[in-house]
Amino acid sequence: MEVLGKIKWIDETKTYGNNGFRKRELVVTTEEQYPQNILIEFIQDKCDLLNSYQVGQDVKIGINLRGREWVNPEGETKYFNSIQGWRIETLQIETSSEMPPVPPNSTFEAADDDKKEVEDDLPF
């Protein structure tokens, strides 16, 4: 799966526990009718993928959805979801113009009021 959007926030890499588990979070704002702020986590060696990115960049992120079950001390079962990133790349925004480029003014002829208008047979 992929998420496309603009980077809103990038956190620093954080280390947890005695075994050195690393995690780094990022928020991407999607560009759609109803934009969403999506938290994506990068873990272990994938944390370093974010080093060359900054807030405001348009990106495409390869993600995996993760879910886990947890039973609390009272015996209730809870479920948690996370979105883990495993790839990120910069999106090149294509600037398309609906109008063709306008040539410089020097290529246009000046209007001549003395010229006769050409008659045509169109009714309008």
N, C-alpha and C positions, 0 to 999 in steps of 0.2 A: 504494500500500500504506500501511497505517497501523500504528502501534505505540501501545498504550495501557499506561499504568503510572504509577508514582510516581517523580519525579525523585530520584535518589540523589546525584548529583554534577554540578556545572557547572564547567567550566574557564574560565579567562580566555581572551580572544581572543589568538591568537599570529600573528605575521607572519613569513613565510618569503621568502627570496630578495630579489633586487634589484627585482623588479616589484611587491612588496607583497602577495603572496598571503596571504590571511587565513583562519584556521581556528579554530573553537571546538568543543570536544567536550562531550558531556553523556552521562550514564549514566542509563537508565531501568530500573527494576525492574518487570517485568510481574507482574500479580496473577492467577496461574493455579495449577493444582495443583502444578506445578514451576516456581516463579518463575525468571525469567532476568534477568540484568544485561546490558543491551544498550547498547553504545557507539554513539552516533550523532554524526556530525560535521556541522557547519553551516559552509559556506564562503562567502567573500567577503561580499556584502551580507546574506546570511542569518544571519551571526553576530549581528547586532543584534537579531534576533528573540528572543534569549534574555535580553535585558536586563531584562525585567519578570518573569522567572520565578525561583523559588528552590527549594532543596532541600525535599522533602516534598510538593510540589504534585502533584496528579493531572492528567496531561496526555494529549492525543492528538496524535501527531506524524505528519505526512505524510512518507513516506520514498521514496527511490529506492535500489535496489541497484546498486552499481557494481562492475565487475571489470576487472582489467587484467593484461596479460601482461608479464613482465620476463625478459630473458635475462641471467644473471649472467656475470661474466668467464670462468668455466670453460665457458660455452656451455650450461649447464642452463637450461631454461625453467621459470619459477615463475609462479604465478598468485596474485593478491591480490584480496580482496573488501573493500568498504567499504559502510557504510550512511550515506547522506547525507539529512539532514533539509531540508525546504523549507517546512514549515508546522508551527506548534505552536499548540495552544489548550488552555485550562484545561477540565478535565472537571468538570461539576457532578455531584457524587455525590448521587443521590436517596436519601433516607432513607425507606424504606417500612416500615410497621408492619403486622404480620400481625393484630394485635388492634386493634379500633377504639378511639379515644380514650375514656377513662373520664370520665364527667361528674363534677363535684364532688360530695362526700359529701352535701351538703345536698339533692340531688335524689332521694336514696334514702329510702324509708320505713323506719322502725325496725321490727325484727321484733317481732311480738306473739305471745307464747307462748300467750295465751288463745284465739287464733283456732283454729277447727277446721281440720284439714287436709282438703283436698278429696280425696275418694276418686276414683281413676281405675280403669279396667279393665285397665291394663297389668300383665303378670305379673311385673314386676321393680321 
